Amino acid sequence: EEASEELRFEEAARCRDAVAALRRLGERQKAVGEPDTECDVVALAPSEWGDCVSVFYIRGGYIADSEHFLFAPDEITDGEEDAPMSAFLLALYQSREYIPGEILLSFPLTEAEAETVSACLGERAGRRVRVRTPQRGTARQLCLMAQKDAAQHGENERRRDEKDTRMLVRLAALLGLETVPERIEAYDISNLGAEHVTAGMVVAVNGRLKKSEYRLFRIGSVRDAPDDYASMREAVVRRIAHLTDESGSFSVRPDLILLDGGRGHVAAVRRALAELGEDVPVFGMVKDEHHRTRTLTGETEEIRIAHETAVFRFVYGLQEEVHRFTVSRMSAAKRKTMRASSLEQVRGIGPAKAKALLRRFGTLSALREAPREEIEKTPSVSASDAERIYAFLHAEKDQAKNEGEEERRS
């Protein structure tokens, strides 16, 4: 997620593949072929609701992993591109590190399309890759199984969409909104003193969380003492300022803003939006003494949602998610600052050198294990700096070791 947010997509793809591989270690795998069977199966299930593509990754005769891709009706089966399914296949393998020698399809490609895809994937894999649509035998059965899986997944998504739509319609009715909110943004404030004040924003589109659009705001207007109202106001004002962007998720106007807070938070943000000439509905998410969402609140009115099961689950999940996201990112920033501050205790090491060291070695542990010569290779770090850093870190290490031994003896 961090790599994606920082637009490092190749690294994100490698992480995704690694996570999928680790997850497979703990999953029961289904045998679908001989022990030497190794191929990918790509199946398409079109419907009036939309098209679903299912991909089975078969390794050693087992379905080692699978993925699903959803498209609007006719987006991929009758798109503007000359060969939309060929384009999908090439995009699918663009970020994958491994491409098997055979890819089975449930749908036909023209001979020219199949040859083009095979050639492109073969060049990427460094060996021959065969792309074909089997008509009989075990390979055909694999395609039919994947196609059935795609149809089932698509149907499940259709039902979920209908359920989400009903929930959003009810939420709009409860809040008196003029339109059903497609894009909902939720905000929370977390702080560790005035030095580390962070506002987190999570986004739900059509009732589903969209993690790629989460954002974090480091609050700069609050200096002397924590002020949640001012912090929330700054975060929302900074976010709304991006509505003038020509593109990107921030250019999309939210249909509803929910704040982790009460009437005071709502009043502060509503006034800020009014000053900007923006008319976006704003409500607060209020928790009870058991830290569970109790009501949604305006400046004067409260809307009880405890008996609105679907709405309650959605709002409760949103409030928990924005709190989790904000606290986790704030804690990470705090730890990073603490690591840098620790290095700044070394004579001659200021904020710039401390950041350069952490940027090069990643963690204090890695820096502690590095020899003096490697430390000295850090830009702007001299030989004498490296000597003092090495001595400081190893003195710190020895102290921690001694304290641990004393605890064990006691």
VEXDO-341470 format. One record per residue (C-alpha): x, y, z; residue number from 1. Coordinates in nm, 3 decimals. Layout:
<pts>
+---------+---------+---------+------+
|      c1 |      c2 |      c3 | resi |
+---------+---------+---------+------+
|       X |       Y |       Z |  NUM |
...
+---------+---------+---------+------+
</pts>
This chain:
<pts>
+---------+---------+---------+------+
|      c1 |      c2 |      c3 | resi |
+---------+---------+---------+------+
|   0.000 |   0.000 |   0.000 |    1 |
|   0.282 |   0.238 |   0.085 |    2 |
|   0.460 |   0.164 |  -0.242 |    3 |
|   0.141 |   0.223 |  -0.441 |    4 |
|   0.073 |   0.553 |  -0.265 |    5 |
|   0.426 |   0.665 |  -0.352 |    6 |
|   0.374 |   0.556 |  -0.716 |    7 |
|   0.642 |   0.283 |  -0.692 |    8 |
|   0.427 |   0.039 |  -0.883 |    9 |
|   0.691 |  -0.220 |  -0.972 |   10 |
|   0.788 |  -0.258 |  -0.608 |   11 |
|   0.418 |  -0.275 |  -0.516 |   12 |
|   0.370 |  -0.558 |  -0.766 |   13 |
|   0.664 |  -0.752 |  -0.621 |   14 |
|   0.522 |  -0.709 |  -0.271 |   15 |
|   0.180 |  -0.822 |  -0.390 |   16 |
|   0.325 |  -1.138 |  -0.547 |   17 |
|   0.524 |  -1.210 |  -0.230 |   18 |
|   0.219 |  -1.169 |  -0.009 |   19 |
|   0.018 |  -1.399 |  -0.237 |   20 |
|   0.294 |  -1.660 |  -0.223 |   21 |
|   0.311 |  -1.646 |   0.157 |   22 |
|  -0.067 |  -1.672 |   0.183 |   23 |
|  -0.063 |  -1.985 |  -0.031 |   24 |
|   0.160 |  -2.159 |   0.224 |   25 |
|  -0.126 |  -2.164 |   0.473 |   26 |
|  -0.409 |  -2.244 |   0.234 |   27 |
|  -0.541 |  -2.583 |   0.132 |   28 |
|  -0.478 |  -2.627 |  -0.237 |   29 |
|  -0.702 |  -2.814 |  -0.476 |   30 |
|  -0.546 |  -3.072 |  -0.708 |   31 |
|  -0.667 |  -3.020 |  -1.065 |   32 |
|  -0.410 |  -3.202 |  -1.276 |   33 |
|  -0.097 |  -3.413 |  -1.288 |   34 |
|   0.192 |  -3.318 |  -1.055 |   35 |
|   0.379 |  -3.159 |  -1.346 |   36 |
|   0.083 |  -2.945 |  -1.460 |   37 |
|   0.187 |  -2.579 |  -1.469 |   38 |
|  -0.021 |  -2.321 |  -1.649 |   39 |
|  -0.248 |  -2.021 |  -1.602 |   40 |
|  -0.618 |  -2.038 |  -1.684 |   41 |
|  -0.801 |  -1.719 |  -1.783 |   42 |
|  -1.181 |  -1.734 |  -1.806 |   43 |
|  -1.443 |  -1.473 |  -1.892 |   44 |
|  -1.803 |  -1.468 |  -1.769 |   45 |
|  -2.006 |  -1.184 |  -1.928 |   46 |
|  -2.344 |  -1.075 |  -1.793 |   47 |
|  -2.591 |  -0.786 |  -1.812 |   48 |
|  -2.462 |  -0.661 |  -1.476 |   49 |
|  -2.098 |  -0.668 |  -1.583 |   50 |
|  -1.813 |  -0.892 |  -1.694 |   51 |
|  -1.590 |  -1.092 |  -1.461 |   52 |
|  -1.254 |  -1.245 |  -1.548 |   53 |
|  -1.119 |  -1.523 |  -1.329 |   54 |
|  -0.752 |  -1.628 |  -1.339 |   55 |
|  -0.628 |  -1.957 |  -1.190 |   56 |
|  -0.252 |  -1.994 |  -1.133 |   57 |
|  -0.184 |  -2.370 |  -1.145 |   58 |
|   0.150 |  -2.492 |  -1.013 |   59 |
|   0.246 |  -2.857 |  -0.960 |   60 |
|  -0.107 |  -2.971 |  -1.040 |   61 |
|  -0.269 |  -2.745 |  -0.777 |   62 |
|  -0.452 |  -2.414 |  -0.795 |   63 |
|  -0.186 |  -2.216 |  -0.611 |   64 |
|  -0.363 |  -1.880 |  -0.638 |   65 |
|  -0.646 |  -1.701 |  -0.815 |   66 |
|  -0.755 |  -1.347 |  -0.901 |   67 |
|  -1.077 |  -1.183 |  -1.015 |   68 |
|  -1.125 |  -0.873 |  -1.228 |   69 |
|  -1.455 |  -0.690 |  -1.270 |   70 |
|  -1.557 |  -0.474 |  -1.566 |   71 |
|  -1.862 |  -0.270 |  -1.661 |   72 |
|  -2.102 |  -0.429 |  -1.912 |   73 |
|  -1.935 |  -0.464 |  -2.254 |   74 |
|  -1.623 |  -0.280 |  -2.127 |   75 |
|  -1.396 |  -0.569 |  -2.212 |   76 |
|  -1.608 |  -0.787 |  -2.442 |   77 |
|  -1.712 |  -0.504 |  -2.671 |   78 |
|  -1.475 |  -0.223 |  -2.583 |   79 |
|  -1.339 |   0.050 |  -2.808 |   80 |
|  -1.007 |  -0.133 |  -2.845 |   81 |
|  -0.967 |  -0.365 |  -3.142 |   82 |
|  -0.868 |  -0.657 |  -2.917 |   83 |
|  -0.971 |  -0.582 |  -2.557 |   84 |
|  -0.903 |  -0.934 |  -2.425 |   85 |
|  -0.556 |  -0.935 |  -2.579 |   86 |
|  -0.488 |  -0.600 |  -2.416 |   87 |
|  -0.613 |  -0.741 |  -2.083 |   88 |
|  -0.377 |  -1.040 |  -2.106 |   89 |
|  -0.076 |  -0.821 |  -2.181 |   90 |
|  -0.165 |  -0.589 |  -1.891 |   91 |
|  -0.218 |  -0.887 |  -1.657 |   92 |
|   0.139 |  -1.009 |  -1.704 |   93 |
|   0.301 |  -0.668 |  -1.722 |   94 |
|   0.382 |  -0.667 |  -1.349 |   95 |
|   0.409 |  -1.040 |  -1.279 |   96 |
|   0.756 |  -1.178 |  -1.227 |   97 |
|   0.674 |  -1.529 |  -1.351 |   98 |
|   0.492 |  -1.634 |  -1.669 |   99 |
|   0.427 |  -2.008 |  -1.724 |  100 |
|   0.487 |  -2.183 |  -2.053 |  101 |
|   0.116 |  -2.226 |  -2.124 |  102 |
|  -0.187 |  -1.999 |  -2.080 |  103 |
|  -0.532 |  -2.150 |  -2.132 |  104 |
|  -0.827 |  -1.932 |  -2.231 |  105 |
|  -1.201 |  -1.998 |  -2.204 |  106 |
|  -1.265 |  -1.750 |  -2.485 |  107 |
|  -1.133 |  -1.746 |  -2.842 |  108 |
|  -0.871 |  -1.511 |  -2.982 |  109 |
|  -0.806 |  -1.468 |  -3.350 |  110 |
|  -0.495 |  -1.642 |  -3.477 |  111 |
|  -0.320 |  -1.308 |  -3.514 |  112 |
|  -0.414 |  -1.202 |  -3.160 |  113 |
|  -0.292 |  -1.530 |  -3.011 |  114 |
|   0.040 |  -1.504 |  -3.196 |  115 |
|   0.089 |  -1.143 |  -3.082 |  116 |
|   0.015 |  -1.220 |  -2.718 |  117 |
|   0.235 |  -1.532 |  -2.726 |  118 |
|   0.524 |  -1.338 |  -2.879 |  119 |
|   0.500 |  -1.050 |  -2.630 |  120 |
|   0.476 |  -1.277 |  -2.326 |  121 |
|   0.749 |  -1.505 |  -2.460 |  122 |
|   0.983 |  -1.208 |  -2.499 |  123 |
|   0.909 |  -1.102 |  -2.141 |  124 |
|   0.951 |  -1.457 |  -2.004 |  125 |
|   1.265 |  -1.527 |  -2.204 |  126 |
|   1.121 |  -1.850 |  -2.351 |  127 |
|   0.827 |  -1.976 |  -2.555 |  128 |
|   0.481 |  -1.909 |  -2.411 |  129 |
|   0.184 |  -2.086 |  -2.570 |  130 |
|  -0.156 |  -1.914 |  -2.557 |  131 |
|  -0.452 |  -2.129 |  -2.665 |  132 |
|  -0.825 |  -2.199 |  -2.625 |  133 |
|  -0.865 |  -2.576 |  -2.567 |  134 |
|  -1.173 |  -2.752 |  -2.703 |  135 |
|  -1.157 |  -3.083 |  -2.514 |  136 |
|  -0.985 |  -3.281 |  -2.241 |  137 |
|  -0.850 |  -3.176 |  -1.903 |  138 |
|  -0.745 |  -2.834 |  -2.031 |  139 |
|  -1.101 |  -2.760 |  -2.142 |  140 |
|  -1.236 |  -2.873 |  -1.804 |  141 |
|  -0.999 |  -2.631 |  -1.631 |  142 |
|  -1.133 |  -2.347 |  -1.847 |  143 |
|  -1.493 |  -2.442 |  -1.767 |  144 |
|  -1.413 |  -2.457 |  -1.394 |  145 |
|  -1.254 |  -2.112 |  -1.405 |  146 |
|  -1.547 |  -1.977 |  -1.607 |  147 |
|  -1.794 |  -2.109 |  -1.349 |  148 |
|  -1.586 |  -1.945 |  -1.077 |  149 |
|  -1.593 |  -1.614 |  -1.265 |  150 |
|  -1.971 |  -1.633 |  -1.306 |  151 |
|  -2.018 |  -1.707 |  -0.936 |  152 |
|  -1.786 |  -1.426 |  -0.831 |  153 |
|  -1.967 |  -1.186 |  -1.062 |  154 |
|  -2.304 |  -1.287 |  -0.917 |  155 |
|  -2.174 |  -1.240 |  -0.562 |  156 |
|  -2.052 |  -0.892 |  -0.653 |  157 |
|  -2.388 |  -0.807 |  -0.810 |  158 |
|  -2.570 |  -0.903 |  -0.492 |  159 |
|  -2.325 |  -0.709 |  -0.281 |  160 |
|  -2.367 |  -0.403 |  -0.502 |  161 |
|  -2.744 |  -0.419 |  -0.461 |  162 |
|  -2.705 |  -0.451 |  -0.085 |  163 |
|  -2.461 |  -0.157 |  -0.073 |  164 |
|  -2.697 |   0.055 |  -0.282 |  165 |
|  -2.989 |  -0.014 |  -0.048 |  166 |
|  -2.771 |   0.079 |   0.249 |  167 |
|  -2.661 |   0.408 |   0.088 |  168 |
|  -3.019 |   0.497 |  -0.004 |  169 |
|  -3.122 |   0.443 |   0.358 |  170 |
|  -2.823 |   0.646 |   0.485 |  171 |
|  -2.923 |   0.933 |   0.255 |  172 |
|  -3.279 |   0.919 |   0.384 |  173 |
|  -3.168 |   0.923 |   0.749 |  174 |
|  -2.942 |   1.225 |   0.692 |  175 |
|  -3.186 |   1.407 |   0.466 |  176 |
|  -2.944 |   1.415 |   0.173 |  177 |
|  -3.067 |   1.521 |  -0.169 |  178 |
|  -2.866 |   1.252 |  -0.348 |  179 |
|  -2.733 |   0.907 |  -0.264 |  180 |
|  -2.368 |   0.955 |  -0.153 |  181 |
|  -2.139 |   0.774 |  -0.394 |  182 |
|  -1.814 |   0.910 |  -0.248 |  183 |
|  -1.790 |   0.932 |   0.131 |  184 |
|  -1.482 |   1.064 |   0.308 |  185 |
|  -1.418 |   1.006 |   0.679 |  186 |
|  -1.166 |   1.199 |   0.891 |  187 |
|  -0.999 |   1.139 |   1.227 |  188 |
|  -0.738 |   1.325 |   1.432 |  189 |
|  -0.458 |   1.160 |   1.627 |  190 |
|  -0.186 |   1.335 |   1.824 |  191 |
|   0.114 |   1.276 |   2.047 |  192 |
|   0.147 |   1.626 |   2.184 |  193 |
|   0.156 |   1.931 |   1.958 |  194 |
|   0.461 |   1.795 |   1.770 |  195 |
|   0.282 |   1.499 |   1.610 |  196 |
|  -0.071 |   1.593 |   1.506 |  197 |
|  -0.204 |   1.388 |   1.218 |  198 |
|  -0.537 |   1.380 |   1.032 |  199 |
|  -0.629 |   1.070 |   0.841 |  200 |
|  -0.879 |   1.047 |   0.555 |  201 |
|  -1.032 |   0.723 |   0.434 |  202 |
|  -1.260 |   0.694 |   0.134 |  203 |
|  -1.559 |   0.475 |   0.052 |  204 |
|  -1.688 |   0.469 |  -0.305 |  205 |
|  -2.032 |   0.317 |  -0.358 |  206 |
|  -2.018 |   0.171 |  -0.009 |  207 |
|  -1.675 |   0.008 |  -0.039 |  208 |
|  -1.345 |   0.121 |   0.105 |  209 |
|  -1.095 |   0.241 |  -0.157 |  210 |
|  -0.754 |   0.220 |   0.008 |  211 |
|  -0.566 |   0.367 |  -0.286 |  212 |
|  -0.732 |   0.701 |  -0.208 |  213 |
|  -0.656 |   0.716 |   0.164 |  214 |
|  -0.455 |   1.023 |   0.261 |  215 |
|  -0.269 |   1.159 |   0.562 |  216 |
|  -0.238 |   1.526 |   0.660 |  217 |
|   0.037 |   1.645 |   0.893 |  218 |
|  -0.123 |   1.932 |   1.078 |  219 |
|   0.083 |   2.250 |   1.095 |  220 |
|  -0.159 |   2.506 |   1.236 |  221 |
|  -0.168 |   2.355 |   1.587 |  222 |
|   0.151 |   2.440 |   1.776 |  223 |
|   0.102 |   2.513 |   2.145 |  224 |
|  -0.159 |   2.257 |   2.256 |  225 |
|  -0.377 |   1.992 |   2.089 |  226 |
|  -0.689 |   2.140 |   1.926 |  227 |
|  -0.901 |   1.878 |   1.750 |  228 |
|  -1.141 |   2.135 |   1.605 |  229 |
|  -0.864 |   2.340 |   1.442 |  230 |
|  -0.688 |   2.024 |   1.324 |  231 |
|  -1.002 |   1.883 |   1.164 |  232 |
|  -1.074 |   2.219 |   1.004 |  233 |
|  -0.724 |   2.238 |   0.854 |  234 |
|  -0.741 |   1.885 |   0.715 |  235 |
|  -1.075 |   1.932 |   0.541 |  236 |
|  -0.983 |   2.279 |   0.407 |  237 |
|  -0.659 |   2.141 |   0.260 |  238 |
|  -0.843 |   1.851 |   0.103 |  239 |
|  -1.119 |   2.070 |  -0.048 |  240 |
|  -0.854 |   2.302 |  -0.195 |  241 |
|  -0.764 |   2.018 |  -0.433 |  242 |
|  -1.107 |   2.017 |  -0.600 |  243 |
|  -0.952 |   2.251 |  -0.854 |  244 |
|  -0.702 |   1.981 |  -0.960 |  245 |
|  -0.746 |   1.886 |  -1.323 |  246 |
|  -0.730 |   1.514 |  -1.247 |  247 |
|  -0.675 |   1.263 |  -0.968 |  248 |
|  -0.899 |   1.142 |  -0.687 |  249 |
|  -0.880 |   1.475 |  -0.501 |  250 |
|  -1.051 |   1.647 |  -0.794 |  251 |
|  -1.366 |   1.443 |  -0.720 |  252 |
|  -1.608 |   1.622 |  -0.487 |  253 |
|  -1.718 |   1.416 |  -0.185 |  254 |
|  -2.093 |   1.362 |  -0.152 |  255 |
|  -2.068 |   1.327 |   0.227 |  256 |
|  -1.803 |   1.399 |   0.491 |  257 |
|  -1.808 |   1.207 |   0.820 |  258 |
|  -1.593 |   1.317 |   1.113 |  259 |
|  -1.478 |   1.108 |   1.408 |  260 |
|  -1.617 |   1.356 |   1.658 |  261 |
|  -1.921 |   1.541 |   1.785 |  262 |
|  -2.110 |   1.863 |   1.732 |  263 |
|  -1.808 |   2.089 |   1.786 |  264 |
|  -1.614 |   1.915 |   1.508 |  265 |
|  -1.914 |   1.937 |   1.276 |  266 |
|  -1.966 |   2.308 |   1.347 |  267 |
|  -1.599 |   2.391 |   1.287 |  268 |
|  -1.585 |   2.208 |   0.954 |  269 |
|  -1.922 |   2.334 |   0.830 |  270 |
|  -1.817 |   2.693 |   0.896 |  271 |
|  -1.488 |   2.635 |   0.712 |  272 |
|  -1.671 |   2.494 |   0.409 |  273 |
|  -1.919 |   2.780 |   0.411 |  274 |
|  -1.629 |   3.027 |   0.406 |  275 |
|  -1.497 |   2.848 |   0.099 |  276 |
|  -1.837 |   2.855 |  -0.068 |  277 |
|  -1.859 |   2.475 |  -0.065 |  278 |
|  -2.182 |   2.290 |   0.013 |  279 |
|  -2.084 |   1.939 |   0.122 |  280 |
|  -2.294 |   1.760 |   0.388 |  281 |
|  -2.094 |   1.707 |   0.711 |  282 |
|  -2.188 |   1.487 |   1.008 |  283 |
|  -2.004 |   1.352 |   1.309 |  284 |
|  -1.970 |   0.988 |   1.417 |  285 |
|  -2.027 |   0.972 |   1.793 |  286 |
|  -1.920 |   0.673 |   2.005 |  287 |
|  -2.081 |   0.550 |   2.325 |  288 |
|  -1.907 |   0.455 |   2.650 |  289 |
|  -1.819 |   0.117 |   2.498 |  290 |
|  -1.643 |   0.288 |   2.204 |  291 |
|  -1.907 |   0.173 |   1.957 |  292 |
|  -2.073 |   0.409 |   1.712 |  293 |
|  -2.389 |   0.544 |   1.877 |  294 |
|  -2.524 |   0.814 |   1.651 |  295 |
|  -2.453 |   1.044 |   1.361 |  296 |
|  -2.476 |   1.407 |   1.463 |  297 |
|  -2.514 |   1.749 |   1.307 |  298 |
|  -2.474 |   2.073 |   1.497 |  299 |
|  -2.806 |   2.035 |   1.678 |  300 |
|  -2.967 |   1.707 |   1.575 |  301 |
|  -2.870 |   1.345 |   1.640 |  302 |
|  -2.961 |   1.056 |   1.411 |  303 |
|  -2.971 |   0.722 |   1.587 |  304 |
|  -2.853 |   0.433 |   1.370 |  305 |
|  -2.828 |   0.146 |   1.620 |  306 |
|  -3.139 |  -0.023 |   1.480 |  307 |
|  -3.045 |   0.042 |   1.118 |  308 |
|  -2.831 |  -0.271 |   1.087 |  309 |
|  -2.678 |  -0.213 |   0.741 |  310 |
|  -2.614 |   0.157 |   0.800 |  311 |
|  -2.474 |   0.091 |   1.148 |  312 |
|  -2.229 |  -0.172 |   1.021 |  313 |
|  -2.109 |   0.057 |   0.745 |  314 |
|  -2.060 |   0.364 |   0.967 |  315 |
|  -1.903 |   0.160 |   1.246 |  316 |
|  -1.660 |   0.000 |   1.002 |  317 |
|  -1.576 |   0.338 |   0.852 |  318 |
|  -1.509 |   0.490 |   1.195 |  319 |
|  -1.287 |   0.199 |   1.297 |  320 |
|  -1.097 |   0.209 |   0.968 |  321 |
|  -1.021 |   0.582 |   0.976 |  322 |
|  -0.905 |   0.550 |   1.337 |  323 |
|  -0.682 |   0.252 |   1.255 |  324 |
|  -0.532 |   0.423 |   0.952 |  325 |
|  -0.465 |   0.752 |   1.130 |  326 |
|  -0.312 |   0.602 |   1.444 |  327 |
|  -0.092 |   0.356 |   1.252 |  328 |
|   0.049 |   0.626 |   1.023 |  329 |
|   0.095 |   0.873 |   1.309 |  330 |
|   0.280 |   0.609 |   1.513 |  331 |
|   0.508 |   0.535 |   1.216 |  332 |
|   0.591 |   0.905 |   1.182 |  333 |
|   0.660 |   0.925 |   1.555 |  334 |
|   0.895 |   0.625 |   1.543 |  335 |
|   1.081 |   0.774 |   1.247 |  336 |
|   1.125 |   1.104 |   1.429 |  337 |
|   1.243 |   0.925 |   1.743 |  338 |
|   1.504 |   0.734 |   1.542 |  339 |
|   1.629 |   1.055 |   1.383 |  340 |
|   1.627 |   1.232 |   1.720 |  341 |
|   1.834 |   0.951 |   1.868 |  342 |
|   2.105 |   1.000 |   1.607 |  343 |
|   2.102 |   1.375 |   1.665 |  344 |
|   2.243 |   1.309 |   2.011 |  345 |
|   2.575 |   1.235 |   1.839 |  346 |
|   2.802 |   1.540 |   1.822 |  347 |
|   2.811 |   1.680 |   1.469 |  348 |
|   2.495 |   1.498 |   1.354 |  349 |
|   2.203 |   1.726 |   1.279 |  350 |
|   1.860 |   1.656 |   1.126 |  351 |
|   1.991 |   1.646 |   0.767 |  352 |
|   2.265 |   1.391 |   0.839 |  353 |
|   2.032 |   1.184 |   1.058 |  354 |
|   1.775 |   1.162 |   0.778 |  355 |
|   2.044 |   1.076 |   0.524 |  356 |
|   2.166 |   0.790 |   0.744 |  357 |
|   1.817 |   0.649 |   0.797 |  358 |
|   1.739 |   0.688 |   0.428 |  359 |
|   2.049 |   0.485 |   0.336 |  360 |
|   2.026 |   0.211 |   0.601 |  361 |
|   1.649 |   0.205 |   0.660 |  362 |
|   1.656 |   0.128 |   1.034 |  363 |
|   1.873 |   0.192 |   1.336 |  364 |
|   1.930 |  -0.183 |   1.365 |  365 |
|   2.076 |  -0.197 |   1.015 |  366 |
|   2.289 |   0.108 |   1.085 |  367 |
|   2.411 |  -0.048 |   1.410 |  368 |
|   2.527 |  -0.360 |   1.223 |  369 |
|   2.710 |  -0.160 |   0.956 |  370 |
|   3.090 |  -0.122 |   0.969 |  371 |
|   3.244 |   0.224 |   1.002 |  372 |
|   3.348 |   0.220 |   0.637 |  373 |
|   2.990 |   0.177 |   0.520 |  374 |
|   2.863 |   0.451 |   0.750 |  375 |
|   3.125 |   0.685 |   0.607 |  376 |
|   2.990 |   0.630 |   0.255 |  377 |
|   2.671 |   0.816 |   0.349 |  378 |
|   2.660 |   1.156 |   0.176 |  379 |
|   2.781 |   1.444 |   0.399 |  380 |
|   2.899 |   1.203 |   0.672 |  381 |
|   3.273 |   1.238 |   0.740 |  382 |
|   3.514 |   0.979 |   0.879 |  383 |
|   3.502 |   1.144 |   1.222 |  384 |
|   3.120 |   1.150 |   1.206 |  385 |
|   3.117 |   0.778 |   1.123 |  386 |
|   3.351 |   0.706 |   1.415 |  387 |
|   3.127 |   0.889 |   1.663 |  388 |
|   2.809 |   0.730 |   1.523 |  389 |
|   2.961 |   0.383 |   1.548 |  390 |
|   3.075 |   0.441 |   1.905 |  391 |
|   2.737 |   0.587 |   2.006 |  392 |
|   2.532 |   0.302 |   1.859 |  393 |
|   2.750 |   0.030 |   2.006 |  394 |
|   2.756 |   0.195 |   2.347 |  395 |
|   2.374 |   0.203 |   2.326 |  396 |
|   2.374 |  -0.165 |   2.227 |  397 |
|   2.600 |  -0.264 |   2.516 |  398 |
|   2.384 |  -0.070 |   2.761 |  399 |
|   2.068 |  -0.245 |   2.640 |  400 |
|   2.242 |  -0.582 |   2.671 |  401 |
|   2.355 |  -0.510 |   3.027 |  402 |
|   2.008 |  -0.393 |   3.127 |  403 |
|   1.860 |  -0.713 |   2.986 |  404 |
|   2.105 |  -0.927 |   3.184 |  405 |
|   2.022 |  -0.738 |   3.504 |  406 |
|   1.648 |  -0.797 |   3.444 |  407 |
|   1.705 |  -1.169 |   3.394 |  408 |
|   1.911 |  -1.193 |   3.712 |  409 |
|   1.643 |  -1.010 |   3.911 |  410 |
+---------+---------+---------+------+
</pts>
